[in-house]
Amino acid sequence: MKILVLNAGSSSIKYQLYDMASVCVLANGIVEQIGETDSQAKIKIPQKDGAYFTKERREPIACHADGLAIISELLKESGVIKDLNELDGIGHRVVQGGSNFKESALVDEYVQNEIERLISLAPLHNPAHLEGIKVSIKQSPNVPQVVVFDTSFHSTIPQYAHMYAIPYKFYSELKIKKYGFHGTSHYFVAKEGAKFLGCEIDSFNAITLHLGNGASATAIKNGKSVDTSMGLTPLEGLIMGTRCGDIDPAVLFYIARKLGYDVARLDTLANKESGLKGICGNNDMREINKMVESGDERAKLALDMFNYRLKKYIGSYSAVLGRVDCVIFTGGIGENDANVRANSCKDLENLGIEIDLDKNSQRYSTPFCISTENSKVKVLVVPTNEELEIAIQTQRLIEKLKK
């Protein structure tokens, strides 16, 4: 079974083509800067010797329909498939699924209408996802389409944990609550972590830490999400590249009164000018580490704040879960930054968490353990693969459809 995974952004389409029989990537790539004159499209195809065949096209790409057509052409020119219509399925990432989608879904008119209705909760993401779905259906009308929601995994969070202490009418009328994000990643690494430790996912308790420019923590009990750090939007929770994370709401009121900022300006401030960037002027953790090594005090402060907030979430979710089998680091920072892993877990022996610094300094492309032999809680680094998880869920739904 061949599954194409699409992740449509406002001006881009990322794609991966999987052969599910061997669970391998046949091709992957991206179409960027859609709607601009300097658009480009890329494709990478793994070769038997471990190298990649790559091809790139630079030409104006007016819209998502043109972008998907170019993806089809690149796949055809590369000899991977002859046409998108020969695919067994297409899986789409959708950020916001609201309260009605507790799992992935086959695309129909109702699903499309719901994604459109939820645009107010994800104005930067859902419109592009919906456009990608519509274009894909138009160009591949006979191929089953599946949507996988970032929020679905968190639909099991109990009401007392997903509610905010504001007037109840805002929940009942405006559906304001904690939805959480990165759910596909948290679920994937939890399954991989359980498999690595020889545990059944249905009895597995873990704290998963997806750390990248966007970052979130999730408490998983018996294989299900029971709390997560992101909220109504991805702004809540951990300190991130450009997002402030948890903050006293009155800070924004105070800034508005003092500086005359309107809602749009405050939104930009909290989402794009804060976090690591707001403290030290940079949101790339690799560069921040270099700045720290050169003696930059603000970079050190930003890193200390990042690790401290992360440690607080590990501690609070340990209390939520009671029994923690595993702490899992994933994402660009989680998988590659040994200092963040070590410092965020430092002095947590009272919680049964103890890092082996030698193991932690290693880097692998597969799951590996970085905790000591005496650590009661295992600490793992698990590379995430959201695209593969989307492909797996797409295959599962299509196989159900065929029965």
TIBA-781593 format. One line per 4 residues: their letters; for each residue x, y, z of N, C-alpha, C. Coordinates in steps of 0.001 Angstrom, whole numbers. Atoms other than C-alpha are relative to their C-alpha. Example, Ala and Ser with C-alpha at 12.3 -4.5 7.8 and 13.67 -1.06 7.14 Angstrom:
BEGIN
as	890 -1190 0 12300 -4500 7800 900 1200 0  -820 -1190 -60 13670 -1060 7140 -770 1090 730
This chain:
BEGIN
mkil	848 -1195 0 0 0 0 885 1247 0  -747 -1247 81 1368 3396 -1031 -850 1147 554  701 -1088 -668 371 6333 1181 809 1276 -153  -618 -1316 80 1155 9976 468 -478 835 1182
vlna	334 -850 -1143 1285 12238 3531 256 1450 -393  -98 -1411 355 621 15942 2968 -176 874 1239  111 -987 -1076 1172 18811 5404 18 1370 -657  118 -1261 720 -113 21980 3762 56 1185 953
gsss	-68 -1257 -731 912 25359 5153 -563 1115 -862  585 -1115 748 -208 28796 4056 725 253 -1312  -759 -221 1234 2585 28982 1456 919 -1175 -328  -861 1154 235 4024 25470 1410 -799 -1298 70
ikyq	532 1352 -147 3267 21761 1073 1181 -936 238  -988 1044 -255 5498 19183 2745 -633 -1344 -357  580 1289 387 5081 15619 1479 987 -1140 205  -756 1236 -130 6278 12069 2114 -819 -1120 -631
lydm	666 1148 607 5439 8959 120 543 -1267 648  -397 1216 -711 5466 5660 2033 -461 -1255 -737  397 1355 366 5468 2042 952 -269 -712 1319  360 529 -1310 3565 587 3911 288 -1488 139
asvc	-339 1428 -64 4398 -3012 2993 1346 -196 685  -1327 75 -608 8018 -2393 3959 241 1132 991  -70 -1180 -884 7307 770 6010 1267 805 -295  -1167 -798 381 9863 2767 4082 -438 1219 -806
vlan	259 -1230 744 10005 6237 2562 468 -178 -1436  -355 64 1421 9915 6187 -1231 487 1351 -505  -380 -1353 411 10219 9965 -1570 -505 985 1027  504 -1093 -832 9889 13182 382 474 1311 -583
give	-389 -1295 534 10079 16854 -356 -891 1112 486  763 -1179 -400 8553 20290 -100 -192 920 -1197  258 -1110 926 6961 22976 -2247 -77 1246 863  -103 -1177 -859 7818 26393 -825 -341 1286 -741
qige	259 -1356 496 6840 30041 -1267 -1063 16 -1096  1140 7 919 3585 29275 -3045 -611 1403 -56  579 -1322 179 2088 32448 -4503 1025 1091 -235  -1061 -976 226 5462 34140 -4949 744 -330 -1290
tdsq	-703 189 1280 7715 34564 -7957 1194 -939 130  -1177 844 -192 10627 32662 -6408 -354 -1333 663  425 1293 -546 8705 29459 -5581 986 -1090 -402  -859 1128 331 10586 26179 -5511 -613 -1292 506
akik	476 1332 -381 9860 22473 -5301 1186 -948 27  -1111 933 -155 12183 19728 -4089 -527 -1407 223  297 1395 -274 12150 15955 -4023 1307 -724 341  -1138 837 -389 14525 13502 -2306 -446 -1452 -24
ipqk	346 1425 87 14522 9798 -3076 1175 -817 518  -1101 805 -557 16585 7402 -936 450 -1083 -964  -582 1014 865 18918 5096 -2832 487 -1191 841  -417 1213 -705 20112 1587 -1931 1319 182 742
dgay	-1303 -199 -631 23589 2856 -1061 -49 986 1162  145 -938 -1109 22178 5237 1557 30 1457 -421  -2 -1371 508 22562 8327 -628 -1412 387 -448  1303 -485 457 19712 10414 -2019 102 537 -1420
ftke	170 -678 1282 18642 11308 -5524 -853 1236 272  740 -1234 -254 17519 14923 -5404 -278 736 -1301  376 -802 1159 15754 17140 -7862 -710 1247 497  567 -1272 -434 14709 20764 -7609 -515 779 -1203
rrep	553 -872 1048 12508 23065 -9649 -272 1372 583  262 -1380 -412 12387 26835 -9378 -824 692 -1085  907 -662 934 9439 28529 -11046 -1166 569 799  1157 -537 -723 6409 30606 -10045 -1061 -1086 203
iach	1065 946 -331 3819 28437 -8283 -1133 811 612  1033 -969 -360 594 30381 -8054 -852 -418 1188  960 431 -1012 -1506 28220 -5723 294 -1435 422  -207 1355 -496 -1752 24945 -3813 -295 -1049 -1073
adgl	313 940 1078 -3318 23245 -6829 1198 -188 -913  -1206 84 824 -256 24075 -8898 1118 -725 752  -1017 660 -815 1952 22924 -6017 -174 -1501 14  258 1436 -22 280 19529 -5811 241 -616 -1379
aiis	-251 483 1359 453 19181 -9604 1507 -199 -225  -1449 122 141 4221 19759 -9434 530 -1180 804  -382 1173 -785 4549 17169 -6666 -256 -1265 -817  347 1141 839 2780 14706 -8953 1004 -164 -1143
ellk	-953 38 1104 5108 15621 -11808 1380 -484 469  -1302 399 -516 8237 15223 -9669 31 -1487 336  74 1429 -312 7110 11810 -8439 7 -832 -1278  51 705 1281 6375 10762 -12022 1358 38 -695
esgv	-1293 -161 668 9634 12137 -13431 1083 -844 681  -987 766 -761 11558 10342 -10692 -260 -1495 -55  317 1409 161 9883 7044 -11529 -579 -667 1233  534 570 -1237 8311 6589 -8090 -1425 -487 -219
ikdl	1357 382 400 4685 6570 -9274 -300 676 -1332  373 -583 1284 3006 7318 -12595 -970 1151 162  1049 -999 -175 149 9374 -11196 -511 -94 1438  523 10 -1364 -1351 10385 -7840 -1199 -933 146
neld	1192 847 -65 -4447 8363 -8718 313 -1475 241  -338 1391 -288 -2511 5122 -8310 315 -222 1479  -230 128 -1438 -2019 5854 -4605 -1137 -767 657  1032 694 -781 -3874 3743 -2047 -685 942 980
gigh	600 -952 -927 -4485 6717 196 859 1237 150  -710 -1245 -292 -3541 10286 1086 -385 429 1412  233 -432 -1376 -3151 11363 4707 366 1460 162  -210 -1434 -181 -3442 15010 5731 158 334 1480
rvvq	-116 -528 -1355 -2167 16659 8888 -924 1206 134  840 -1154 -317 -4715 19042 10428 262 367 1459  -387 -431 -1347 -3766 21091 13491 -1161 -86 982  1094 -132 -967 -7170 21694 15076 -1212 -828 -404
ggsn	1171 835 255 -9906 19060 15261 -1142 258 954  1074 -325 -925 -11951 20612 18053 -361 -1171 898  458 1031 -939 -14013 18424 20385 -668 -1185 -691  772 1044 679 -15785 16342 17739 849 -1116 -588
fkes	-853 1015 607 -12782 14452 16379 944 -574 1052  -806 659 -1018 -11379 12056 18945 998 -970 -624  -964 829 731 -9486 10110 16279 16 460 -1453  -99 -361 1416 -8507 10317 12630 -1302 -335 -722
alvd	1271 187 697 -11277 10420 10038 184 -17 -1506  75 -51 1458 -11978 9641 6406 -666 1297 -410  517 -1295 419 -12648 12860 4553 -1334 -154 -717  1278 -128 693 -16258 13583 3624 -448 1447 157
eyvq	471 -1383 -47 -18361 16719 3405 -79 509 1431  96 -409 -1407 -18985 16770 7154 1371 364 559  -1349 -250 -497 -15270 16566 7939 532 1323 -533  -467 -1254 583 -14473 19402 5544 -708 1196 627
neie	756 -1096 -613 -17229 21571 7006 464 267 1426  -469 -164 -1376 -15970 20931 10549 1370 676 35  -1319 -637 51 -12397 21849 9623 -150 1485 -292  256 -1407 315 -13738 25071 8128 -594 724 1199
rlis	640 -626 -1170 -15893 25757 11203 1022 297 1098  -1001 -143 -1053 -12830 25397 13421 1119 971 -355  -1043 -941 412 -10799 28001 11522 229 1071 1055  -160 -1041 -1011 -11468 30522 14292 926 -430 1129
lapl	-901 511 -1034 -9523 28260 16687 1426 -201 -517  -1334 184 590 -6603 27796 14273 65 782 -1313  66 -811 1223 -6671 30719 11814 1237 -52 -872  -1230 48 786 -3053 30242 10726 213 -1347 -672
hnpa	-281 1348 482 -3256 26512 10050 -1162 -653 -749  1105 741 604 -6713 25112 9303 -368 436 -1412  325 -390 1379 -7363 27256 6182 923 -667 -1025  -947 619 934 -4194 25919 4528 -222 -1502 -81
hleg	263 1440 7 -4942 22345 5599 -1234 -302 -851  1233 220 747 -8455 22618 4172 221 186 -1497  -317 -233 1406 -7141 24036 910 737 -1197 -581  -746 1174 456 -4704 21139 641 -889 -1208 -212
ikvs	928 1131 112 -7489 18621 1213 -865 143 -1243  885 -230 1147 -9781 20179 -1401 740 -195 -1321  -804 149 1220 -7020 20356 -3996 319 -1471 -240  -350 1415 116 -6007 16760 -3284 -1183 -833 -486
ikqs	1207 718 430 -9579 15508 -3666 -289 266 -1468  281 -373 1381 -9989 17390 -6935 953 -690 -968  -989 579 894 -6773 16023 -8403 76 -1526 107  -25 1458 -179 -7145 12484 -6994 -1354 -468 519
pnvp	1371 246 -483 -10913 11904 -6790 -281 -1438 427  264 1409 -334 -10694 8110 -6504 888 -537 1124  -910 425 -1071 -8055 8024 -3764 -604 372 1354  529 -312 -1333 -9326 7756 -149 880 1029 710
qvvv	-717 -1056 -704 -8370 10825 1881 -289 -126 1500  135 125 -1455 -7760 10736 5643 602 1240 657  -551 -1109 -771 -7266 13575 8121 429 -516 1370  -530 351 -1314 -5121 13131 11231 201 1313 758
fdts	25 -1257 -748 -5628 15835 13858 1053 21 1105  -959 -176 -1092 -2911 17149 16187 -680 -96 1361  728 -90 -1271 -5593 17506 18859 -630 -1320 439  762 1216 -307 -7135 14006 18708 551 -767 1193
fhst	-605 784 -1078 -4664 12307 21040 -327 587 1371  262 -659 -1277 -5470 14876 23723 -1489 42 364  1443 -23 -281 -9234 14314 23563 -357 -799 1245  247 798 -1207 -8889 11920 26525 322 765 1288
ipqy	-279 -798 -1205 -7788 14707 28895 -1305 255 743  1252 -176 -735 -10418 14827 31667 -408 1468 102  552 -1352 -6 -12668 17851 31998 681 897 1024  -614 -841 -1030 -11074 19049 35243 1391 473 -398
ahmy	-1325 -399 460 -7734 19232 33423 -44 862 -1251  34 -801 1238 -8858 20752 30133 -812 1286 129  783 -1217 -198 -11138 23447 31588 857 1139 553  -602 -1188 -598 -10067 27003 32397 -984 586 1005
aipy	856 -561 -1052 -11361 28783 35511 -511 1382 -392  687 -1205 473 -13301 31409 33560 -1483 -339 -67  1433 314 22 -17111 31739 33319 -333 -1158 -942  295 1246 703 -18537 28402 32160 -602 248 -1387
kfys	641 -288 1292 -20469 30059 29317 1021 74 -1136  -1012 -75 1052 -17195 30590 27473 390 -1391 -496  -225 1384 410 -16721 26825 27441 -1178 -501 -820  1193 543 659 -20301 25998 26459 -323 724 -1305
elki	373 -787 1185 -20733 28804 23917 1145 154 -1003  -1140 -252 883 -17239 29422 22522 973 -1173 -75  -841 1205 -16 -15697 25974 23238 1440 313 401  -1326 -326 -491 -12762 27558 25055 420 -1048 1024
kkyg	-560 1007 -897 -10701 24803 26681 1403 -335 -486  -1314 474 417 -7309 23119 26497 -184 -1094 -1046  57 1008 1060 -7047 21252 23190 1332 -748 -122  -1302 642 125 -3311 20576 23128 382 -230 -1454
fhgt	-503 192 1360 -1122 20044 20069 1183 -973 32  -1086 986 130 1765 17865 18828 -473 -1402 373  530 1278 -452 -553 14948 19638 512 -1192 -797  -482 1099 852 593 12838 16697 1411 -405 401
shyf	-1363 276 -430 4204 13146 17848 22 -662 1374  19 569 -1350 3442 12458 21514 -456 -1465 -31  507 1372 88 1469 9334 20589 1033 -918 -630  -990 828 697 4134 8054 18197 1158 -364 923
vake	-1176 301 -829 7041 8386 20646 -390 -802 1235  449 827 -1128 4969 6923 23494 -54 -1468 -421  51 1378 507 4314 3803 21378 1403 -563 -188  -1366 453 233 7976 3601 20383 733 -236 1320
gakf	-626 153 -1301 9089 4094 23985 -462 -1260 706  547 1211 -615 6777 1367 25257 584 -1243 -662  -560 1136 747 8011 -987 22528 1462 -226 393  -1425 89 -353 11645 -220 23389 192 -641 1377
lgce	-117 513 -1364 11048 -1055 27057 -741 -1321 199  718 1263 -95 8942 -4126 26288 -1298 108 786  1249 -230 -728 5766 -2624 27758 -1181 39 -968  1233 -195 758 2181 -2704 26545 -411 1465 112
idsf	343 -1418 -19 1089 808 25550 -1212 271 895  1209 -205 -788 -2253 338 27350 252 42 1502  -327 -76 -1424 -463 102 30705 1257 848 231  -1242 -770 0 2371 2551 29950 -251 1425 485
nait	72 -1372 -509 2807 5778 31952 1275 737 -383  -1187 -712 472 5127 8375 30451 -226 1501 -16  -11 -1443 239 6020 12037 30289 766 207 -1297  -638 -200 1303 6744 12934 26678 269 1483 -200
lhlg	-452 -1381 150 8652 16112 25834 380 251 -1452  -256 -340 1400 8407 17361 22246 617 1397 -15  -738 -1258 -119 11059 20071 22100 579 423 -1333  -511 -605 1215 11608 22164 19015 -218 1491 124
ngas	327 -1426 -69 10943 25782 18100 -1352 184 686  1201 148 -800 7461 24872 19332 241 -1165 942  -314 1043 -978 7575 22767 22491 -1212 -296 872  1112 375 -873 5084 20810 24568 347 -1251 782
atai	-150 1175 -857 4949 18264 27380 -1361 -656 143  1259 728 -165 2319 15553 27800 155 -1075 1070  79 1073 -987 1373 13297 30699 -867 -1108 -580  698 1130 618 369 9859 29386 -203 -1094 1042
kngk	337 1038 -980 -1417 7377 31650 -716 -1141 -700  560 1177 675 -2152 3866 30417 -174 248 -1498  -11 -233 1436 -1319 5011 26897 -858 1144 -495  903 -1089 394 -3713 7973 26927 457 1322 605
svdt	-348 -1330 -484 -3102 11698 27255 -958 423 1107  833 -482 -1102 -4339 13012 30611 293 1463 322  -275 -1432 -106 -2715 16458 30461 1083 352 -1002  -1019 -467 935 -607 18518 28102 213 1483 213
smgl	-372 -1364 -367 1143 21867 28302 -622 1065 -902  643 -970 877 -307 23613 25239 -1497 28 275  1385 -172 -405 -3845 24899 25576 -982 207 -1124  924 -379 1070 -6531 26555 23469 775 201 -1292
tple	-921 -220 1120 -3629 27516 21200 1365 -558 397  -1347 477 -351 39 26458 21039 804 980 854  -739 -1016 -751 976 29538 23124 271 -402 1443  -121 349 -1419 474 28005 26575 1124 -1006 241
glim	-888 1076 -408 3032 25937 28450 1464 359 79  -1452 -149 -58 6783 25633 27944 459 1287 -681  -641 -1083 742 9046 28488 26916 441 -582 -1344  -304 514 1337 9532 28128 23156 910 966 -741
gtrc	-889 -843 787 11547 29666 20354 -417 1449 0  504 -1378 46 9357 32743 19970 -1286 186 801  1227 -96 -799 6353 31951 22230 347 77 1477  -316 -236 -1404 6244 33052 25846 -340 -1169 900
gdid	442 1059 -891 4498 29956 27231 -819 571 1144  797 -435 -1150 2843 30247 30649 389 1406 438  -241 -1387 -382 2464 33864 31703 -1212 511 772  1110 -664 -676 364 35949 34074 -761 809 -1057
pavl	743 -738 1032 -2429 37207 31758 38 1506 206  -7 -1433 -288 -2240 40573 33509 1215 713 -587  -1162 -613 646 1192 41137 31945 -418 661 -1310  445 -552 1282 -511 41655 28585 -930 1189 204
fyia	875 -1141 -298 -3182 43915 30120 849 1218 352  -874 -1083 -454 -425 45984 31719 726 645 -1185  -685 -521 1186 1515 46308 28465 -961 796 -873  1001 -689 817 -1670 47289 26631 -301 1388 562
rklg	303 -1300 -619 -2423 50056 29143 1182 953 -103  -1181 -856 -24 1153 51340 29287 441 460 -1388  -551 -294 1325 2070 51160 25593 -1053 141 -1087  1068 -168 979 -1324 51244 23878 -79 -1108 -1033
ydva	52 1115 944 -909 47840 22203 -1434 -494 -157  1307 597 224 -4059 46478 20567 134 -1526 27  -6 1459 -104 -5035 42788 20494 960 -630 -1008  -875 572 1036 -3214 42087 17217 1471 169 368
rldt	-1396 -251 -377 -6 43663 18523 415 -900 1164  -288 888 -1122 -210 41667 21760 167 -1445 -470  -87 1347 567 -781 38482 19751 1377 -228 -618  -1321 82 616 2390 39148 17744 1096 -38 1054
lank	-985 -48 -1081 4327 39995 20898 146 -1364 675  -26 1254 -759 3377 36768 22700 420 -1191 -846  -255 1160 860 3689 34415 19704 1284 70 -802  -1112 -122 943 6516 35813 17590 1208 763 516
esgl	-1105 -836 -480 8673 38098 19714 458 -373 1400  -289 369 -1385 8870 36294 23055 838 -1277 70  -753 1234 -148 10311 33012 24328 1500 251 22  -1456 -128 37 14031 32448 23779 423 1258 -756
kgic	-336 -1176 814 14091 35160 21109 -179 1279 786  253 -1203 -772 12587 37707 23452 1065 258 1052  -999 -154 -1054 15238 37074 26107 1389 287 -559  -1389 -150 469 18421 36757 24058 133 390 -1464
gnnd	-67 -447 1387 17485 37772 20511 154 -1110 -1018  -174 1120 922 17784 34284 19024 -917 -1138 421  881 1123 -324 15387 31337 18798 530 -1338 -513  -637 1240 446 17784 28730 17375 865 -516 1144
mrei	-715 514 -1165 18990 26554 20265 1465 -280 -301  -1397 241 353 22180 25669 18391 814 1282 114  -685 -1289 -82 23094 29336 18119 64 497 1440  21 -426 -1403 22077 29996 21713 1094 -714 778
nkmv	-1074 734 -664 24462 27259 22886 1371 605 -335  -1255 -654 386 27265 28934 20920 158 1329 728  -30 -1279 -718 26353 32270 22497 361 -205 1462  -321 309 -1399 26499 30699 25962 1484 -307 139
esgd	-1421 357 -43 29941 29239 25215 899 1220 -136  -801 -1219 176 31151 32707 24202 -189 984 1147  155 -840 -1189 29995 34147 27532 -1188 938 -20  1183 -869 77 26689 35767 26519 -938 -298 1172
erak	804 194 -1207 24798 36249 29803 -1484 -122 -297  1428 67 334 21404 36792 28188 -349 -1357 -599  225 1329 568 21742 33557 26227 -30 -1038 1110  -3 924 -1140 22608 31730 29460 -1301 115 784
lald	1262 -214 -705 19570 33274 31133 -1158 -659 -741  1074 602 808 17300 32205 28269 28 -1519 120  -137 1448 -94 18659 28649 28437 -400 -491 1391  379 370 -1365 18290 28514 32226 -1510 61 184
mfny	1458 -128 -89 14688 29720 31935 -693 -1153 -721  559 1094 790 13934 27121 29252 61 -1313 786  -185 1247 -744 15352 24266 31334 -811 -17 1294  745 -86 -1257 13713 25470 34547 -1480 -266 -227
rlkk	1426 214 307 10245 25601 32978 -243 -1470 -344  112 1406 387 10810 22145 31490 29 -898 1234  -111 779 -1235 11860 20760 34885 -1289 93 810  1255 -168 -742 8699 22198 36484 -1101 -890 -572
yigs	1023 850 612 6522 20343 33985 279 -1472 251  -327 1392 -319 8390 17087 34537 -463 -320 1417  406 198 -1385 7783 17492 38268 -1504 -39 178  1455 -54 -167 4122 18431 37978 -677 -1209 -632
ysav	613 1168 641 3344 15598 35566 362 -1298 727  -303 1148 -860 5148 13158 37852 -1049 -114 1097  1048 -8 -1027 2637 14198 40513 -1338 -439 -577  1254 363 654 -266 13843 38074 -88 -1506 -236
lgrv	9 1414 378 735 10327 37009 168 -941 1184  -259 889 -1125 1870 8939 40345 1120 -971 -323  -1041 916 462 3781 6125 38661 462 429 -1389  -564 -375 1297 6091 7185 35855 949 -1097 -447
dcvi	-882 1033 545 7638 4444 33740 1165 609 -762  -975 -498 963 9515 6709 31411 -175 1495 -246  -7 -1364 532 10455 10258 30425 619 -83 -1391  -456 107 1390 10854 10644 26663 282 1384 -572
ftgg	-372 -1229 706 12708 13446 24866 -104 -242 -1501  92 101 1454 11925 14064 21199 -30 1396 -604  -37 -1292 685 11868 16844 18581 1438 434 -247  -1341 -447 388 14823 18779 17176 915 259 1172
igen	-806 -264 -1194 16044 19973 20588 80 -1247 867  37 1168 -867 14949 16916 22542 886 -1133 -469  -793 1097 555 16742 14523 20199 1488 325 -103  -1372 -372 329 19932 16514 19707 751 799 1053
danv	-659 -870 -971 20646 18749 22704 190 -716 1332  -302 746 -1224 22327 16740 25455 -33 895 1228  -14 -913 -1144 22695 19822 27683 -1404 280 518  1377 -222 -419 18977 20511 27715 -535 -1219 744
rans	461 1230 -659 18263 16874 28591 602 -122 1399  -680 151 -1283 20834 16836 31372 -461 1037 1022  324 -1068 -943 19958 20188 32913 -1467 11 418  1413 37 -371 16189 19731 32809 -309 -1180 918
ckdl	188 1157 -886 16571 16399 34635 938 30 1212  -966 -94 -1103 19261 17560 37058 -720 106 1343  539 -32 -1373 18509 16979 40762 -1439 -510 93  1339 597 -73 15373 14949 40059 64 -1446 519
enlg	-141 1352 -553 16646 11843 41844 -1145 -331 949  1128 240 -907 13839 12294 44383 -1245 -475 -744  1109 484 826 11437 11563 41503 365 -1304 -709  -437 1249 623 13417 8481 40476 644 194 -1348
ieid	-567 -313 1313 15029 10243 37503 1484 311 155  -1446 -195 -95 18801 9970 37079 627 -236 -1370  -609 54 1329 20706 10712 33861 1427 -533 64  -1377 444 191 23858 8867 32807 629 954 -1028
ldkn	-548 -1048 866 25961 11701 31356 740 -561 -1204  -699 616 1137 28043 9367 29172 -992 -469 -1058  1038 439 942 24968 7769 27611 -667 1206 -651  694 -1185 494 23389 11208 27269 789 736 -1072
sqry	-836 -704 980 26318 12487 25233 -7 -667 -1368  43 732 1272 25677 9887 22510 -1145 513 -879  1080 -360 924 23508 10371 19446 -268 -1181 -933  388 1127 849 21565 7679 17571 -1222 391 -824
stpf	1178 -252 845 18922 7565 14863 -1192 -854 416  1053 860 -532 16881 5008 16814 -140 275 1498  181 -249 -1434 15472 5080 20384 1172 -513 829  -1060 452 -902 18112 4903 23123 -233 541 1407
cist	207 -311 -1411 18230 5044 26911 1161 850 517  -1045 -874 -538 20133 7827 28733 -21 33 1526  50 29 -1463 19236 7002 32344 997 -1005 552  -934 919 -651 21494 5214 34822 -689 -1336 265
ensk	550 1311 -343 21044 1573 35760 -879 81 1242  746 -124 -1254 19736 2703 39178 -1223 895 -104  1136 -917 158 17221 5203 37801 -1309 -783 0  1290 689 -69 13731 4070 38781 -859 325 -1210
vkvl	718 -424 1205 12308 6031 35867 963 -20 -1170  -838 32 1189 13761 5250 32466 -115 1328 -742  -10 -1218 811 14760 8268 30380 489 -376 -1390  -310 390 1370 14732 7761 26618 77 1210 -918
vvpt	48 -917 1137 15514 9740 23504 -617 -788 -1146  719 713 1059 13049 8703 20798 -229 944 -1176  255 -839 1173 13197 10256 17307 -1474 -56 -388  1410 -26 384 9721 11376 16347 -153 -171 -1503
neel	291 141 1427 8100 10638 13004 -1507 170 -180  1430 -298 108 4736 12362 12750 -560 -450 -1344  468 373 1338 4525 11664 9027 -285 -1502 -80  226 1440 0 4898 7920 9547 -1258 -338 793
eiai	1202 260 -795 2224 7997 12251 -1261 354 -801  1139 -360 861 -113 9807 9834 -230 -1087 -1043  118 1077 995 622 7137 7214 -603 -1254 624  519 1191 -690 -78 4358 9738 -1495 134 252
qtqr	1418 -211 -292 -3401 5873 10770 -824 55 -1289  685 -25 1294 -4323 6495 7131 -209 -1420 -513  110 1395 436 -3606 2868 6250 -1077 -732 805  952 694 -856 -5658 1639 9216 -1443 326 -388
liek	1354 -401 365 -8743 3628 8220 -394 -515 -1374  290 491 1357 -8494 2632 4561 -263 -1494 20  228 1436 -103 -8223 -1028 5483 -1362 -310 631  1333 140 -569 -11356 -659 7626 -1066 232 -1062
lkk	949 -351 1071 -13103 921 4643 -182 -1157 -969  44 1091 971 -12274 -2090 2480 -728 -1234 534  629 1186 -592 -13765 -4601 4934 -1530 20 -150
